[in-house]
Amino acid sequence: MTRNIGNRIGSTVFNLVGDGGIFNTLQHYWFAKTNRLLSYTFSSSGESLSIPATTDGYNYAIFTGAGSFTLTGSGANVEYMIVAGGGASGYNYYTFEGAGGGGAGGFRTGIVFCRAGDYTISVGAGSAYYSNGTPSYITGPEIFTPIESAGGGRGGGTGPTSFSYYSTTPGGSGGGGSSSSVFSNRVSRPGNFPPVTPPQGNSGGSGSEPLNAGGGGGGAVSSGNPGSASALQSDGGNGRSAFDDSTTIPPSYGTPGPGSGRYFAGGGGGGSYPTSNNLGDGGYGGGGSGGKPGSSATNGDANTGGGGGGVGGSSIGRTGGSGIIIVRVLEL
């Protein structure tokens, strides 16, 4: 039986000895958050890598494709990182233009209580040419509310008509605008679409018609940079590190960044036509680099959710990188 005595809370707990079962409110909250009030087992299948709790006390399962994880007993608090597929950069019909970079796939992280049962993992594919990225999500038993990250938005391009594949679109992070103002393709699009809290991404940068420079795609941490007269560089927005710079994630996943961990969901750099322009760099977390005549744009990195780099000149654009899902559970 639970008893409240002032700010003291007494309850039956697992894996705790020596305190008689009476804890203050702060201790009770911490034990619950770290699963110390639960008894469970955790297993996974279909993952690309399983990391036992040998370094930081967590069991990790890293998924780069379809898979599942299972909890038994009381269930547990599961920490997750869900990154969707990145968006493609814009399709340029005309030679003298720069396309917008693709937006990064939505980046969502948090802690959710999962009851005993099976949970299905779906990892979003990277975008095909001139399309949005594919969502990534976790689903579970009927009582569980699915958690989904939206695919990255497509970068803007140019063409003689208003075909949909020239336009920039919103997404987990938004695509960057093209250098052309025709059919409003120069305007960037917002991220965090559809909206969730906390936000899963940021907007792309607008293109610059006088400079023939496309804007960078948005990233998980920051918006894409616009083409500007001062910088002449349309970098993609930067991505985020997994679990606050956890060093347990192997270097074969994600990319380096300013911290010690591995980074995901970077926006694609914008493309430009003049050879005098600097290239738009992809954001930390797998964003593809923008291109210009004599220097090709690059695709978003696989399993990062990075957006495709914007092209300079006539080209169909570059694809976004596929997503990734990582879950971790404290070992009891």
C-alpha positions, 0 to 999 in steps of 0.5 A: 500500500502506498502511503503519503507522509508529508513529502514521503512516499512509500511503495513496493519497489523492485531492485532496491534494498536498505531504505525500507521502501520509504522515499521522498518525492524526488527519489520516487520520481527518479526511480520511476523514470529510470525503471527502478520501480519495474521488472521487465525483459527487453529484446529486439529483432531485425535491428542492424545492431544490438548493444548490450548494457556494457558502457552506459547502463542501457541496452540499445537497438539500432534499426536501419530497416523494418524490425521490432522490439518486445517487452515482458513483465511490467513494461518499461520506460523506453527512450527513442530517437526516430528520424525519417527519410530526408527530402530530395533537392529540387529539379532544375529544367533551366541551366542558369539556376540554383535548386534548393536543398532537401529538408532533413527528415523529422527528428523526434526523441523522448521517453515513453512508457511501453507496456508488455507486448510487441512494438513494430519499427518502420524506418523511412526510405530516402526520397526518390528524385524530386519527392519528399522523404518517407516517414519513420514510426513506432507502433505497438499494442492497441493502447499505445499511441504511434510515434511518427517522424515526418519525411523531409520536404523537397527543395525547390527547382525551376521549369517552364510550367507549374509541375509539382516536382518543381515546387518546394514543400514542407516536411519534418524539416522544410525544403529550400527555395530555388533561385527562380521566382517563377511559380513561387518556387523561390519561397522556402517551406516550413518544417515541423509539418505536421506540427508536434511538440517539441518540434521535429525540424526547421524551415528551409532557406529562401533562394536568391534570384539575383545570385542564382543561388538556392536556399539550404534545406532545414535541419533538426536544430536550425533552419537552412540558410538563404542565398545572400549577397554577403555570404554567397553560401546557402548551407543546410540547417544542422542536425542533432546528436543522438541522446544528448551526445551519447558516445555509445552510438558507433561511428558507423552511424550518423556523422561527426558534429560539434559534440562528441556524439553522432549527428542525424537529420542535417539539411541539404546545401543549396545549389548555385549557377555562378562558378564564383559562388561558394558551395552550400554545405550540408548540415551536420547529420548527413545533409548533402552538399550543394553543387554548381557548374564543375562541382556536383551536388551530393545525396543525403547520407544513408541512415541519417535522414539528411536532405539531398544537396541542391544542384547548380544548372540543369539536373534532376536533383539529388536524393535524401538519405534514409532514416534511422530509429534507435531505442534504448532501455536501462538494464535492471 
